[in-house]
């Protein structure tokens, strides 16, 4: 009998953080094994130690190729990169070696997704300081993935059930965020948002675009970005047939989405979109990178250094990320 569950490549994340422990917990969940065939990408010894820390008796099986996987639901299978020295590993600490190990897992995960060996990549949290110490000077996962995939126009989507938010800019200063709120970029993000919401099962997405300034500029009284950049972008997308409205004052647009008026909101900058999402679903949100030739979902939290090595970090966001990756992979087919 053929197995139609998608194969998901799940990166280990920063081994000094709680990612490996979260992974073991999430992949021990029957509801996850029912919908996908997960393969951890990282260091086998680190995953075995994580299993001991969380008290899991599930066997950890190392392998060298995806083709070697048995997809036994009673086993956690690891594409073993052999790239962590447990004798030197320190939990809850920024370490160059951990940054390098996390980066290598991402590179391998992208390679497997691009080749079609996996249906999607699901990423655990990385630590930006560790990453930069290892010589990989990126602002985060989004920039790494865009570089590895050779694309320029990407954006971040946060998903928490029917609450969906994309971002015109993310990891930059507020001053830079204002400068990046330009018509071409806003149009790109609207297109990416529409395509992603369709992939999530909404046939005709209703999109709203948040204003940049208080009260969406109040007709130019509080800034003219809405007049010069945001409204023209929205009108251009309407002319192309997109169901999009705005700019809507950012202090009401997210409430209106929660009430069911919209299927997604395009936020202008990082905190504008992240704050309402995390208030509503702090540990249930999922981060999705749009514009890549592959599917990528991620936990929407950091490395949880404070709980690393203690076995107490919760896997809720990872479970949600795995579910969403399986759903998006199925809808793309």
Secondary structure, DSSP 8 states (H G I E B T S, - for coil): ----SEEEEEE---TTSSHHHHHHHHHT-HHHHTTEEEEEEE-HHHHHHHHHHHT---EEEEESSGGG----TTEEEEEE-----TTT--TTS--HHHHHHHHHHHHHHHHHHHHTSSSEEEE----HHHHHHTT---SSHHHHHHHHHT-S--EEEEEETTEEEEES--SS-HHHHHHH--HHHHHHHHHHHHHHHHHTT-SS--EEEE-SSGGGGGGGTT-SHIIIIIHHHHHHHHHTT--EEEEE-TTTHHHHHHTTS-SEEEESSHHHHHHHHHHH-TTT-EEEEESSSS-EEEESS---GGGTTTT----HHHHHHHHHHHHHHHHH-
